[in-house]
Amino acid sequence: MTFSIVARSDDGRLHGVAVASKFLAVGALVPAAEAQVGALATQASANLAYRPQGLTLLRTGVAASDVVAGLVAADGERAHRQLGVVAATGPGATFTGERCHDWAGGQAGDGWAAQGNILAGPQVIDALRDAWLGNATLPFAQRLLAALRAGDEAGGDRRGRQSAALLVVERGGGYGGGSDVVVDLRVDDHADPVAELDRLLAVHTMLFGRPDPATLLDLTGAVAAEVGALLAAVGHPVNAAGPDEALASWAGVENLEERLVPGRIDPVVLEHLRRCAPRVPAPRAGSDPVDVPAAGADS
């Protein structure tokens, strides 16, 4: 009733799961991940005990294939289970019980495993695999979602669509550096859940993505003048010390505090500020133009 991909980033820092199903709130049941440890997906007749048990085994350095073997060997209902696992290193592993509803199966490779049941056919898993392997330049969360989208477009769950989820972890990579959860997004009941998950990830990246140091603009000259005028227009006037305090105040209201860098401004923040105050005139003739580079997605 579900298709998923569990994976590790090429540098080993991130682990994650992307999953979709004709099942209410699939993200509440299937995925589990722990930073620098691994990730897993338990599905078909999901055994939720696999999540803590699997992560415990991974934490002790057990290989993904041995985690799968150990979990299913101890499960009298293993014929109805489906499981995908990746560890901190090495190839992923997948298992499909012989009583899972057709079409059911999976594939695995270095740092990934894809699996599904009640699918339109084996092409769904092929599409997950090909999209994962073919999008190595994408940020990790976007790469997982690209694989999920490919599986959905290849037919996905043959019963239809209902929910989807994306979970990504990295040590200290969450909000404010105080959490390992980088992304935890769920679409619980929707006519096109993968597309909606894509929209939510774009919003999440805009709000919580870390700024690219190469694109940051110094808050001086024409940039500082424009930012000051924009902030005043949205009710956050700049004081004599400069725009940082007013910018931080406004960014906190807009939930953009993760993109703040003292003395500089992220182009993503500047573009959002411009959208919030569209009637502020551009810098006067003779001023240096403020060229905002296109913002890339963060993982």
N, C-alpha and C positions, 0 to 999 in steps of 0.2 A: 504493500500500500504506500510505498515511499521510495524515493531515490535520494542518494546523498553522496557527498565527497568529504573525506577527512584528509587533511594534508598538513605538511610542515613547510615553512618557507625555505628557500634555498640556503639561506645563511643559518638556519636552525633556530632563529630567535622567536618565530611566531608559529603557533599551531591553531588550527581552526576546523570548523565543520560548516558546511552549507547543506541544507536539506529542504525538500518540498514533498507534499503529499496531498492526497484527497482524504484528509483527516484533520479534525479540529485541533489547532494549536500544537502542531507537530514539534515546534521548538521547545515545548515544555517537557518532552519525553525523550527525544532521540539524542541530542548532542551532549557531549561532556568534553572538557579540555582543561588542562593545567599547564601554566607557563613552564617552559623548559623540561616538561615531562612527557606530554603527548596529548592525543585527542582520540575520541572514539564516537561511533554512532551505533546505537542499538535499535533495531527496527524489526519489521514484520510483526510477529507477536512479541513485542519488545520486552526484554527482561531488564527492568530498570536497575536491578542490582548489579548489572554489568558495569554501570557507570562508576560507582565508588570502588568496586572490586578491580575493575580494569585500571583505573588511575593508580590504585595502590600498587598493583603489579608493575606498572610503568615507572612509578616513582623509585622502585628498587632496581631499575635497570633491565627488567625483563624485555626481550625483543618482542616486537609487535606480533609476529607469528606465534610465539609461545604464549603471549597473553590470550590470543584468540583460542589456541588449543586448550589452555587451562580453563578458560571460562566455559567453553561449550562442553568440555569433558565432564564437568561437574553439574551439568544442567540436563535433567531428565526430559525436558521439552525442547532440546536443541534442534530437533527436526523442524520446528516452527520458527526458529530464530534466524536473524540476519545481523551481521556485525562487521564493522570496519574499524581498523585501529592503525594509528601511526605512533611511533615512539620518538624519542629525542634524536635518534639516529637510525639509519638503516631503512630498508624497504617497509612499506605498509603491508597489511594483511587483511584479507576479507574472508568471510564465511557465509554461506547460504545453506540453510537446512533443506533437506530434500522434500519437506512438506510445505514449503513456502509457495504461495500462489504464483502461477506463471503470469508473465515471464519473470523469472527471478535469477539473479546471478550477480557477479562482480568481477572486477579486475583490480590489480594493485601493481605498484611500481615503487621506485625510490622516493620515499617521502609522501606517498599518497595511496589512497584506496577508494574505489568507487563501487557502489552497490545499490541494488534496487529490487523491488518485488511488485507484482501486479503491474508490470510495465507494458508499454506498447510493443516492446521487443528488445533484443540485444543492442540495437542501434542507440538506445538511450545511454547505455554504459559506454559504448564507443564514443558518443558525442561528449560525454563528461570527460573521458580520458583525453580526447583530442584537444578539447578546449583548454583543459588544465595544462597540458604539455605545450600547447601552441601560444600561450599567453604569459610566458615567463617574465616579460618586461612590465606587466601590470603590477600595481601594488597588491599586496597579498589578499586583502579583503575583496578587492575588485576581481582578482583572478579567481577566487573561489566562486564568486557570484557569476562570473562569465561561464564557468563550467556548469553551474546549476542551470543557467539560462539555456545553454546548449542542450542539456538533457531535456529540459522542458520543451524546447522547440523540436526535438527529435521524437516527441510523443509523450514523454514523461509517464506519469501514472495513467494507465488506460481507463480508469474510472473518471478522470477529470482533475480539477484543481481545487484546492481549498486553503492550504496554509504553506508557509515557508519560513525559514529562519537562517540566521547567520551568526556564528559565534567565533570570535578571534581573541586569543590571549597572547600576551607578551609580558615578561617580567618588568614591572613598573611602567607599562605602556598605557594604563588606563587614565581616567580623569584625574588631573592634578598629580600624576605620578604615584598616587596612593592606592592603586588597584592594578591588577594584572589583566583585567577585562578591557580590551581595546574596543571591541564591537560586540554587542549583544542585542540584535534586532530580531523581532518576530512579527510576522503577519499571521494572525490567528484564524481569520475567516474572511476570505476575499475571492472575488471572481477571477482575478489574475494575480495571485500572490507573489510570483517571482518578479513581475514588473513592479509591483508595489514595494517589494523589498529593495529593488534597484533604486527606486525613488527615495526610500528612507536612508539608504546608504549614502546617496548624494547629499542629503540634508545633514546626516551625521558627519560626513567628511568636511562639509563647509563649516559646521559649528565646532567640531572637536579635533579636526586634523591639525597636526603640528605644522607651523610655517616652514617654508623652504628658505633656508638662510640665503640662498643665491638670489632670491627675488625680493628680499626685504628692502624697503625704501627708508632712507634717513629722514627723520622728522625735522628737516631744516628747509630754509628757503621757500620755494613755491609749494613744496609738499606741505610744510608746516602751515603756510598761509591758507591753503585750501582746506586742510583738515580742521584748522581753527574755525573757519567760516562755516563748514559743515556741522561741526559740533555745536556751535552757537545756534544754528538753525534748528537743531533737534533738541535744544534745551540744556546743553551741557557746555556753557561758555568756558573758554580757556583762561587760566589765571596767568600771572606774570612769570611763573616758573616754567611755562611751556605747556604743550598739549597732553603730556603723558597722563596726568591725573584725570582730566576731563575725558580723555579717550578711554581710560580704564573704567570710569564710571559708566559711560555709555555702553562700552563693550559688555560689561557685566549685565546690564539690562537686556542686551541682545543675545546673551549666552555665547559670546565670542571670546571669553576670557582666556581660553586655551591658546588663542592665536596672538596674544599680546607679547611684544618684545620691547622693553624700555628703550626709548630714544629712536625707535624705528616703527614702521607700520607694515603689516602684511598686506599685499595687494588684494587678497580676499576680503580683508576687513575694510580697506578703502572702498572697494566696489560696493560692499553692502552699505557703508556709510553714505555713499553717493545715492544709492537707491532710496535710502530713508529720507534724504533731503534733496530731491531732484531740482528744486528751484534755485539753489545756490549758484550764482554765476561762476563760470570758469575763471581761472586766474587771468589777470589783466594782460593785455598785449605787452610783450617785452619780457614777461616772466618765463622762466624755464618751464616747458610743458611737463606735466606729470604723466609719464608713460607707464601704464600698469601692465606688467606681463600677464599672460594667461596663467591662471593658477592650476597647478597639477593636483591630482588626488593623492591623499595620504593613506598610508596603510594603517 
